[in-house]
């Protein structure tokens, strides 16, 4: 649920930035269109038979590892540069954020090392990270282009 809500918010905010189509901001039967599209895509995958496939469990493990990697990196960054993230900025907050980041990153690496299908998980992580970096690069380019056009 949190993943669907987070993705919905991200899609709506990207449509406000004109990175995604405007109709993703709309609501249909009280639900955001983007949430409806995500739920339909998950339902279509389940109906097509992916629910019982062995690859599905590899993708779930890869998703958990990616989740731990992201949160570990965020916590570690908050421990290193707390001036924008931690309020109040105390030594204890810095240390706990950095320790949490190290534990999460270590857990992700541990899960990856002891995963029985390590190469499938690594391939999935590589594809997800590559697509994410490509989307981020396009978004940065579009935002830079939009902000440069307003300069005299």
Secondary structure, 3 states (H helix, E strand, C coil): CHHHHHHHHHHHHHHHCCCCCHHHHCEECCEEHHHHHHHHHHHHHHHCCHHHCHHHHHHHHHHHHHHHHHHHHHHHHHHHCHHHCCCCCCHHHHHHHHHHHHHHHHHHHHHHHCCCCHHHHHHHHHHHHHHHHHHHHHHHHHHHHHHHCCCC
